[in-house]
Structures are given as C-alpha cells and as structure tokens.
Amino acid sequence: MTDYRIVLTTAGSAEEAGRIASALVETQLAACVNIVAPITSIYRWEGAVQKEAEWLLLIKTTASAFKNVSQKIRELHSYDLPECIQIPIEAGSAEYLRWIGENVR
C-alpha cells in the first residue's frame, strides 16, 4: 500500500463543488480534484428517503493530509454531515503518485 489516497465527498451544487475543489488544490491539501456531475444520490436522512442531484468530488491526496482535507471540507460545506471517505490507492504509475506527493503539503 502507498501513502496516497482518494477522498470522496459530494456537494449540492456545481458552485459548491468548485469552491471546495479550488480551496483544496490552492492550499495544497490535494494535488487534483475531479468533479463528476451531476449524479443522483438516494439516501436516508432524518428518517426519510431522499433523492437529490449532487456533484461528486474525487480528491487525490495523501494519508497524512486526510485530517486537514476533512476539516477543510467541513469548513466549506453546506451540509450538516458532509461525506468524507478515504480510499487507499494500492498502486499506480510511479510518476503520477510522485506528482501527487510533490503537490500535497
């Protein structure tokens, strides 16, 4: 396993997704953020099933930056409980992984 991670979060609008993505890259908490949109999310919230359009953010970062990534997402997010899931990158091209490491502080 490597120190590199993909963090997933969703946002309620394109503007919010862009704001979060830009902040993460500008502060060097992420090397890259892909915004996938729109997606349809079906979930249970406060006892009821909800169906909403959301924007999925795929955040390329490191394990050591995860705590700060999570804090920045919570700080900028409009949701009461924003998704913030860390997925380990088991392997990848050495050049790309090195690039992530060089661009995350």
N, C-alpha and C positions, 0 to 999 in steps of 0.2 A: 504494500500500500504506500501511497505517496502522501505528502503534506497538502496536496491540492484538493480543493472541494468545489462542488457546485451547490449553491444555496438557492432554494426555490422560495419565491413569495408571489403573491398575486396583488393586484391593485384594482380599484374600482373604476378607474378611468385612464385613458391614454396619457393625460396630463400628469396624473399622479405617478404612473409608471415611469414616465420620462424624468420627472423630478427626482424620484428615488434612484433611478439608474445613474443619472448625471452626478448626483451627490456622492454615490459610492465610488464612481470612477475618479471624480475630481479629488476626493480625499484619499485616494489610493487604497481604499478598502477592497476594491475589485479591479481586476485588470480589464474586464469586459462584462457587459450585461446585455443579453439578448432579450428583447421584448417580443413576445408571441401574443398576437391578438387578432380578433377577440376570441376568447374561449368561453364556453358555457360551463359554469360550475353549479353543481347541485349538491347541497349540503344541509345539515340540520343546524339551526341556530335558534336558541331560546325556545326550544320545544316545537319548532315548525320547520318543515322542509322548505328551503329557499331555492330559487333558480335565478342566477344572475349572470350577466356578461362580465368577464374580468379580463385583465391583462396579466399574463404570466411572465415573470422575470426569471431568467436563468443567469445566475450570478457566478462568475468564475473568480475564485479567491483561494485563500489558504486556511488551513485549520486554525492557525494561530490568530488569524484576523476575524474568525467567526463571531466571537463575543462582541467586537466593535461593529461588525456588519449587522448583527441582530439589534444592537442598541440604536444604530442609525435608522434601520427600517422602522423600529417602534417610534422613534422621534419624529419621522417624516410621514408616517402612515395615518390615514383617516380611520382605519378600522379599530375597533376596541381590542380585537385579538388577531393581529396580522399573522398570516402563515410565515414561518421561518424554519425551513427544514434543510439540514446539511446532509449532503450525499458525498461520500468519499469517491475520489477519482482513483480507481485501482491502477490504471496505466494510461499512457497517452504518448504522443510524439514528444521526444525529449526536448525538441526546440520549442514547442508550444508550451509545455509545462515550465520550462525555464523562463519563457516570456511572462507567464503568469507570475512566477516568483519575482521577477525583476520589476513588475508593475504593481505589486501589493506591498505596502509597508508594514 
